[in-house]
């Protein structure tokens, strides 16, 4: 079965064994002496038992080796194992003189085989090229013993030792490969988890920005219309009660429309609610007439000129709608009581569109910064989604007022 497509969960016993092995490795990494001391103590004890019990005599070439020398060789070939993991090359080099004396005297202590443990740790922790000199260092005592004492054939002694070295090195390389593979998988899992968290944060930030734009467009525009209607109704109350009543009706209608849009937006955020939120479509070009009627009722005369036939996807329609809404809202806020507005829409092929909104209101200070609030960054963000351009600023003199120009290029083929 393909391991990539096999998504079965691990067996409980296997998963438990993996967690236990991971904890043991982590504990050993924090407290290495708790394992190194018993390991070294075991082999030191075995070497001393071989010496005191006379077991070394079964393999020795010479039986008249002094006892103090046997004790020194036994300790010299076993005690350095305590540092085998931190300094394997140095430990192997330190054991080499004892192995040479062991071969020269013919004691043939079995503790000399502990050099294979160092070969394993070299293959596990050091560059593999170190195995060449380590192999030569381990073979020198074997060659010396064969030359001096001449027991057995060369191919038996050297071949057997080479086989032992190869097995120890192969085990070290296998464990090293497995460990490297496991570390790579753990690193990849950590990076994927970090990337997932970053993507979630970016998605949250993008959603917050989108919601902030929608809230700004809804609240800013409708409150500006309501403010204009309230001001007009206040002036008309004394002279024309009917006009004041019409203004109050328009305020109520605009307020209900704003509340409906806010509820629709907030329903999307209520994840705890089980009922399906109202999924009414976002405003588009068909809603422009209602938008303009509300602006006109707030006291801002607006004229429109349309070139071509509108054929835009919903996303582009929303961008055009929001840019016009923000531009007219700014005119209501900053244009003054005598301001008028003019909208020119030019529809082209492949969903390209150009929108120009101009007004005759005042721009405040000379550089026009009175209108640079939160709305303009939101309009530019919407425009950038489609690779378009947005220009906003005072109209060139001697004309008065403000101009906003939106240009969305042709839609790229999918």
Residue pairs with C-beta under 8 A, 6 or more apart in sequence:
9 15
10 18
27 34
28 34
28 35
32 85
32 86
36 82
36 84
36 85
37 82
39 81
40 78
40 79
40 81
40 82
43 78
43 81
43 111
43 114
44 74
44 75
44 78
44 79
44 81
46 78
46 111
47 74
47 75
47 77
47 78
47 109
47 110
47 111
47 114
48 71
48 74
48 75
49 55
50 56
50 74
50 109
50 110
50 111
51 70
51 71
51 74
51 109
55 110
56 70
56 107
56 108
56 109
56 110
57 63
59 108
59 110
60 106
60 107
60 108
61 106
61 107
61 108
61 145
61 149
61 151
62 105
62 106
62 107
62 149
65 105
65 106
65 107
69 101
69 105
69 107
70 107
70 109
72 98
73 98
73 101
73 102
73 107
73 109
73 111
74 109
74 111
76 95
76 97
76 98
77 95
77 98
77 99
77 102
77 109
77 111
77 112
77 114
77 115
78 111
78 114
80 91
80 94
80 95
81 91
81 114
81 117
83 90
83 91
84 91
84 117
84 118
84 121
85 121
85 125
88 118
88 121
88 122
88 125
88 126
89 122
89 126
89 130
89 134
91 118
92 115
92 118
92 119
92 122
92 134
92 137
92 138
93 137
95 114
95 115
95 118
96 137
96 140
96 141
98 112
99 112
99 115
99 138
99 140
99 141
100 140
100 141
100 144
102 108
102 109
102 111
102 112
102 141
103 112
103 141
103 142
103 144
103 145
103 148
104 144
104 145
104 148
106 145
106 148
106 149
108 145
112 141
113 164
115 137
115 138
116 138
116 164
116 165
116 168
117 168
118 134
119 131
119 134
119 135
119 138
119 165
119 168
119 169
119 172
120 168
120 169
120 171
120 172
121 172
122 130
122 131
122 134
122 169
122 172
123 131
123 168
123 169
123 170
123 171
123 172
123 173
123 176
124 172
124 173
124 175
124 176
125 176
128 173
131 169
134 165
135 162
135 165
138 161
138 165
139 158
139 161
139 162
139 165
142 157
142 158
142 161
143 158
145 157
146 152
146 154
146 157
146 158
209 381
211 265
211 269
212 374
212 378
213 322
213 378
213 381
213 382
214 265
215 262
215 265
216 374
216 375
216 378
217 322
217 325
217 326
217 375
217 378
218 258
218 261
218 262
218 265
219 258
219 262
220 326
220 329
220 375
221 291
221 325
221 326
221 328
221 329
222 254
222 255
222 257
222 258
223 258
224 298
224 329
224 332
224 333
225 254
225 294
225 295
225 297
225 298
225 332
226 251
226 254
226 255
226 298
227 298
227 332
228 298
228 299
228 300
228 332
229 247
229 250
229 251
229 254
229 297
229 298
229 299
230 247
230 251
231 299
232 243
232 247
232 298
232 299
233 243
233 244
233 247
233 248
233 251
234 244
236 243
236 244
236 247
237 244
247 297
250 294
250 297
250 298
254 294
257 294
263 278
264 277
264 278
264 280
267 273
267 277
267 278
268 277
270 277
281 314
282 314
282 318
283 291
283 317
283 318
283 321
284 314
284 317
284 318
284 321
285 310
285 312
285 317
285 320
285 321
287 321
288 321
288 324
291 321
291 324
291 325
291 328
292 302
292 304
292 328
292 343
295 302
295 328
295 332
295 341
296 302
298 332
299 332
299 337
300 328
300 331
300 332
300 335
300 339
300 340
300 341
301 340
301 341
302 328
302 340
302 341
302 342
302 343
303 340
303 341
303 342
303 343
304 342
304 343
304 344
304 345
305 342
305 343
305 344
305 345
306 344
306 345
306 347
307 344
307 345
307 346
307 347
308 346
308 347
308 348
309 347
310 317
310 345
310 347
310 353
311 347
311 351
312 320
312 347
312 351
312 353
313 351
313 411
315 385
315 386
316 351
316 353
316 386
316 408
316 411
318 382
319 382
319 383
319 385
319 386
319 388
319 406
319 408
320 345
320 353
320 355
320 406
320 408
322 378
322 379
322 382
323 355
323 357
323 379
323 382
323 383
323 390
323 404
323 406
324 343
324 355
324 357
326 375
326 376
326 378
326 379
326 404
327 341
327 357
327 359
327 392
327 402
327 404
328 341
328 357
329 375
330 371
330 373
330 375
330 402
331 339
331 341
331 359
331 361
331 402
333 371
334 361
334 362
334 363
334 364
334 370
334 371
334 402
335 341
335 359
335 360
335 361
335 362
335 401
335 402
336 361
336 362
338 360
338 361
339 359
339 360
339 361
339 362
339 401
340 359
340 360
341 357
341 358
341 359
341 360
342 357
342 358
342 359
343 355
343 356
343 357
344 355
344 356
344 357
345 353
345 354
345 355
346 353
346 354
346 355
347 353
348 354
348 410
349 410
350 410
350 411
351 408
351 410
351 411
352 408
352 409
352 410
352 411
353 406
353 407
353 408
354 405
354 406
354 407
354 408
355 404
355 405
355 406
355 407
356 403
356 404
356 405
356 406
357 403
357 404
357 405
358 395
358 401
358 402
358 403
358 404
359 401
359 402
359 403
360 400
360 401
361 400
361 401
361 402
362 400
362 401
363 370
363 371
363 394
363 400
363 401
363 402
364 370
364 371
367 394
368 393
368 394
368 402
371 392
371 402
376 390
376 392
379 390
379 392
379 404
379 406
380 390
383 389
383 390
383 406
383 408
386 408
386 409
386 411
387 408
387 409
387 412
388 406
388 407
388 408
388 409
389 406
389 407
390 404
390 405
390 406
390 407
391 403
391 404
391 405
392 402
392 403
392 404
392 405
393 402
393 403
394 401
394 402
394 403
395 401
395 402
395 403
